[in-house]
Amino acid sequence: MISIGVFWSIVLIGIPFSGAHIDIIQPFIREPNIIELLKIKVQWQDWEMVFGIAFAFFFLVSLVLFFLKKNIAAVLILFLSSGYIIQILSIYFVPKFEKYWQGSMIEFYQTNKNPEANFAPLNHKSCAHLFYGRTTKTQIETIDTLPNTTGREFYYTSPKYSQDSIPANYHLTKLYEKDGYVFWTK
């Protein structure tokens, strides 16, 4: 239990700190895709470390109570602080992570969304096109199996690092690149 509490305390303090001070951690990163993702403008602020500090404090209080054999109070504090962390992650951290991993892709889907548009990922897995692009399973099968003779708009997304592996017989037109993704049309 101690190792889990220490791990989450470090993570919840370290993520906002490293997000607010990317210039400090960037020299230690060698992976080109991660470097590309860190260029995305996401607003992290130092005050968000308070969530991790509060969790660490409540975790330490629960540990002290366990050692004092006040197990009910310790479990209650641990339970409440864990619920607090889940809410904080959902409200403050997950939307910021979404901007890193799929922000430009979601923006692309929302910008091009209309009833005649079909979206599909190439060389990566994502469900974002199903939700943000309102693509149905039958539309996906159409995208994969038919050439564009239907007059419908077909859009594709692929990671920047895999754009060279897209077969030429797909006859895709590259629209633009942004935040580690390449956007195509057919």
C-alpha beads as a LAMMPS data file, in Angstrom:
LAMMPS data file: protein, C-alpha beads

186 atoms
185 bonds

1 atom types
1 bond types

-500.0 500.0 xlo xhi
-500.0 500.0 ylo yhi
-500.0 500.0 zlo zhi

Masses

1 110.0

Atoms # bond

1 1 1 0.000 0.000 0.000
2 1 1 2.858 2.367 0.747
3 1 1 4.428 1.870 -2.680
4 1 1 1.102 2.542 -4.437
5 1 1 0.500 5.706 -2.408
6 1 1 4.025 6.985 -3.045
7 1 1 3.710 6.188 -6.752
8 1 1 0.441 8.117 -7.151
9 1 1 1.715 11.025 -5.082
10 1 1 4.774 11.338 -7.315
11 1 1 2.686 11.010 -10.479
12 1 1 0.099 13.566 -9.369
13 1 1 2.783 16.074 -8.422
14 1 1 5.139 15.267 -11.304
15 1 1 2.684 15.477 -14.206
16 1 1 1.576 19.088 -13.616
17 1 1 5.152 20.115 -12.811
18 1 1 6.587 18.545 -15.961
19 1 1 3.682 19.901 -18.054
20 1 1 4.275 23.436 -16.762
21 1 1 8.059 23.123 -17.206
22 1 1 8.456 21.152 -20.445
23 1 1 11.692 23.005 -21.172
24 1 1 13.264 21.244 -18.163
25 1 1 12.324 17.672 -19.156
26 1 1 12.586 17.972 -22.961
27 1 1 16.409 17.520 -23.124
28 1 1 16.033 14.097 -21.485
29 1 1 13.576 12.761 -24.082
30 1 1 14.997 11.005 -27.139
31 1 1 11.797 9.622 -28.726
32 1 1 10.860 11.842 -31.727
33 1 1 7.115 11.152 -31.430
34 1 1 7.062 12.212 -27.774
35 1 1 9.059 15.349 -28.614
36 1 1 6.470 16.145 -31.304
37 1 1 3.627 15.683 -28.796
38 1 1 5.307 17.930 -26.240
39 1 1 5.197 20.800 -28.752
40 1 1 1.399 20.870 -28.409
41 1 1 0.265 23.865 -26.411
42 1 1 -1.496 22.517 -23.324
43 1 1 -1.989 24.832 -20.356
44 1 1 -0.451 23.224 -17.272
45 1 1 0.026 25.398 -14.213
46 1 1 2.137 24.959 -11.109
47 1 1 -0.871 25.264 -8.781
48 1 1 -2.201 21.938 -10.149
49 1 1 0.499 20.180 -8.102
50 1 1 -1.715 20.956 -5.087
51 1 1 -3.880 17.961 -5.993
52 1 1 -0.927 15.587 -5.675
53 1 1 0.295 17.270 -2.503
54 1 1 -3.194 16.975 -0.955
55 1 1 -3.363 13.296 -1.913
56 1 1 0.091 12.690 -0.395
57 1 1 -0.990 14.443 2.802
58 1 1 -4.194 12.411 3.165
59 1 1 -2.333 9.233 2.318
60 1 1 0.218 9.946 5.069
61 1 1 -2.593 10.680 7.529
62 1 1 -4.222 7.337 6.705
63 1 1 -0.878 5.538 7.148
64 1 1 -0.380 7.119 10.556
65 1 1 -3.885 6.079 11.544
66 1 1 -3.173 2.507 10.398
67 1 1 -0.054 2.420 12.564
68 1 1 -2.093 3.771 15.497
69 1 1 -4.587 0.901 14.959
70 1 1 -7.410 3.289 14.027
71 1 1 -8.270 1.241 10.977
72 1 1 -11.804 2.531 10.362
73 1 1 -10.677 6.166 10.244
74 1 1 -7.651 5.212 8.120
75 1 1 -9.765 3.319 5.579
76 1 1 -12.306 6.143 5.465
77 1 1 -9.626 8.778 4.756
78 1 1 -7.934 6.540 2.197
79 1 1 -11.287 5.842 0.516
80 1 1 -12.267 9.527 0.388
81 1 1 -8.859 10.676 -0.857
82 1 1 -8.917 8.015 -3.594
83 1 1 -12.361 9.204 -4.705
84 1 1 -11.035 12.755 -4.670
85 1 1 -8.144 11.762 -6.934
86 1 1 -10.412 9.988 -9.409
87 1 1 -12.542 13.140 -9.707
88 1 1 -9.488 15.368 -10.098
89 1 1 -8.058 13.115 -12.804
90 1 1 -11.376 13.154 -14.653
91 1 1 -11.871 16.903 -14.459
92 1 1 -8.379 18.374 -14.738
93 1 1 -5.970 15.830 -16.182
94 1 1 -7.857 13.663 -18.703
95 1 1 -8.885 16.593 -20.974
96 1 1 -5.257 17.724 -21.078
97 1 1 -4.040 14.229 -21.942
98 1 1 -6.668 14.077 -24.674
99 1 1 -5.147 17.203 -26.253
100 1 1 -1.763 15.479 -26.356
101 1 1 -2.929 12.165 -27.758
102 1 1 -5.848 13.050 -30.024
103 1 1 -6.518 16.785 -29.811
104 1 1 -5.731 17.692 -33.414
105 1 1 -7.521 14.583 -34.676
106 1 1 -10.688 15.445 -32.737
107 1 1 -10.472 19.025 -33.988
108 1 1 -10.239 17.664 -37.552
109 1 1 -13.314 15.466 -37.078
110 1 1 -15.349 18.288 -35.585
111 1 1 -14.311 20.741 -38.303
112 1 1 -15.201 18.385 -41.164
113 1 1 -18.244 16.717 -39.611
114 1 1 -21.329 16.587 -41.803
115 1 1 -23.811 13.823 -42.706
116 1 1 -21.945 13.034 -45.940
117 1 1 -18.481 12.781 -44.358
118 1 1 -16.865 9.461 -43.444
119 1 1 -13.784 9.125 -41.244
120 1 1 -11.350 6.304 -40.581
121 1 1 -7.949 5.915 -38.914
122 1 1 -5.033 4.514 -40.919
123 1 1 -2.105 2.704 -39.270
124 1 1 -3.418 3.382 -35.768
125 1 1 -6.353 2.444 -33.593
126 1 1 -8.846 5.004 -32.425
127 1 1 -12.533 5.248 -31.681
128 1 1 -12.548 9.048 -31.927
129 1 1 -13.931 8.968 -35.476
130 1 1 -16.933 6.996 -34.261
131 1 1 -17.853 9.571 -31.638
132 1 1 -16.628 12.916 -32.973
133 1 1 -17.103 12.163 -36.662
134 1 1 -20.346 10.237 -36.161
135 1 1 -19.077 7.467 -38.440
136 1 1 -21.060 4.227 -38.450
137 1 1 -19.784 0.684 -38.990
138 1 1 -21.306 0.500 -42.484
139 1 1 -19.554 3.726 -43.437
140 1 1 -16.232 2.256 -42.269
141 1 1 -16.756 -0.830 -44.437
142 1 1 -17.538 1.450 -47.381
143 1 1 -14.362 3.438 -46.795
144 1 1 -12.224 0.303 -46.728
145 1 1 -13.788 -1.537 -49.646
146 1 1 -14.926 0.954 -52.262
147 1 1 -13.204 3.625 -54.303
148 1 1 -14.734 7.053 -53.889
149 1 1 -17.366 6.881 -56.616
150 1 1 -20.204 7.655 -54.216
151 1 1 -19.681 11.415 -54.128
152 1 1 -19.261 11.244 -50.358
153 1 1 -16.373 12.827 -48.496
154 1 1 -13.827 10.345 -47.127
155 1 1 -11.296 11.492 -44.541
156 1 1 -8.432 9.573 -42.985
157 1 1 -6.009 10.223 -40.152
158 1 1 -2.630 8.598 -39.677
159 1 1 0.283 9.126 -37.326
160 1 1 3.011 11.267 -38.845
161 1 1 5.629 8.556 -38.328
162 1 1 3.646 6.028 -40.424
163 1 1 2.634 8.175 -43.381
164 1 1 5.220 6.536 -45.641
165 1 1 3.663 3.102 -45.132
166 1 1 0.280 4.032 -46.645
167 1 1 -0.130 2.140 -49.936
168 1 1 -0.120 4.255 -53.114
169 1 1 -3.180 2.414 -54.441
170 1 1 -5.291 4.132 -51.746
171 1 1 -5.045 7.309 -53.903
172 1 1 -5.189 9.655 -50.925
173 1 1 -4.606 13.381 -51.018
174 1 1 -2.698 14.803 -48.093
175 1 1 -4.507 17.767 -46.543
176 1 1 -2.093 18.812 -43.791
177 1 1 -0.027 17.699 -40.782
178 1 1 -0.589 18.799 -37.211
179 1 1 0.552 17.631 -33.773
180 1 1 1.940 14.301 -34.915
181 1 1 -0.968 13.394 -37.230
182 1 1 -1.424 13.570 -40.996
183 1 1 -4.874 14.247 -42.422
184 1 1 -5.949 12.809 -45.768
185 1 1 -8.926 12.845 -48.105
186 1 1 -10.062 10.551 -50.907

Bonds

1 1 1 2
2 1 2 3
3 1 3 4
4 1 4 5
5 1 5 6
6 1 6 7
7 1 7 8
8 1 8 9
9 1 9 10
10 1 10 11
11 1 11 12
12 1 12 13
13 1 13 14
14 1 14 15
15 1 15 16
16 1 16 17
17 1 17 18
18 1 18 19
19 1 19 20
20 1 20 21
21 1 21 22
22 1 22 23
23 1 23 24
24 1 24 25
25 1 25 26
26 1 26 27
27 1 27 28
28 1 28 29
29 1 29 30
30 1 30 31
31 1 31 32
32 1 32 33
33 1 33 34
34 1 34 35
35 1 35 36
36 1 36 37
37 1 37 38
38 1 38 39
39 1 39 40
40 1 40 41
41 1 41 42
42 1 42 43
43 1 43 44
44 1 44 45
45 1 45 46
46 1 46 47
47 1 47 48
48 1 48 49
49 1 49 50
50 1 50 51
51 1 51 52
52 1 52 53
53 1 53 54
54 1 54 55
55 1 55 56
56 1 56 57
57 1 57 58
58 1 58 59
59 1 59 60
60 1 60 61
61 1 61 62
62 1 62 63
63 1 63 64
64 1 64 65
65 1 65 66
66 1 66 67
67 1 67 68
68 1 68 69
69 1 69 70
70 1 70 71
71 1 71 72
72 1 72 73
73 1 73 74
74 1 74 75
75 1 75 76
76 1 76 77
77 1 77 78
78 1 78 79
79 1 79 80
80 1 80 81
81 1 81 82
82 1 82 83
83 1 83 84
84 1 84 85
85 1 85 86
86 1 86 87
87 1 87 88
88 1 88 89
89 1 89 90
90 1 90 91
91 1 91 92
92 1 92 93
93 1 93 94
94 1 94 95
95 1 95 96
96 1 96 97
97 1 97 98
98 1 98 99
99 1 99 100
100 1 100 101
101 1 101 102
102 1 102 103
103 1 103 104
104 1 104 105
105 1 105 106
106 1 106 107
107 1 107 108
108 1 108 109
109 1 109 110
110 1 110 111
111 1 111 112
112 1 112 113
113 1 113 114
114 1 114 115
115 1 115 116
116 1 116 117
117 1 117 118
118 1 118 119
119 1 119 120
120 1 120 121
121 1 121 122
122 1 122 123
123 1 123 124
124 1 124 125
125 1 125 126
126 1 126 127
127 1 127 128
128 1 128 129
129 1 129 130
130 1 130 131
131 1 131 132
132 1 132 133
133 1 133 134
134 1 134 135
135 1 135 136
136 1 136 137
137 1 137 138
138 1 138 139
139 1 139 140
140 1 140 141
141 1 141 142
142 1 142 143
143 1 143 144
144 1 144 145
145 1 145 146
146 1 146 147
147 1 147 148
148 1 148 149
149 1 149 150
150 1 150 151
151 1 151 152
152 1 152 153
153 1 153 154
154 1 154 155
155 1 155 156
156 1 156 157
157 1 157 158
158 1 158 159
159 1 159 160
160 1 160 161
161 1 161 162
162 1 162 163
163 1 163 164
164 1 164 165
165 1 165 166
166 1 166 167
167 1 167 168
168 1 168 169
169 1 169 170
170 1 170 171
171 1 171 172
172 1 172 173
173 1 173 174
174 1 174 175
175 1 175 176
176 1 176 177
177 1 177 178
178 1 178 179
179 1 179 180
180 1 180 181
181 1 181 182
182 1 182 183
183 1 183 184
184 1 184 185
185 1 185 186
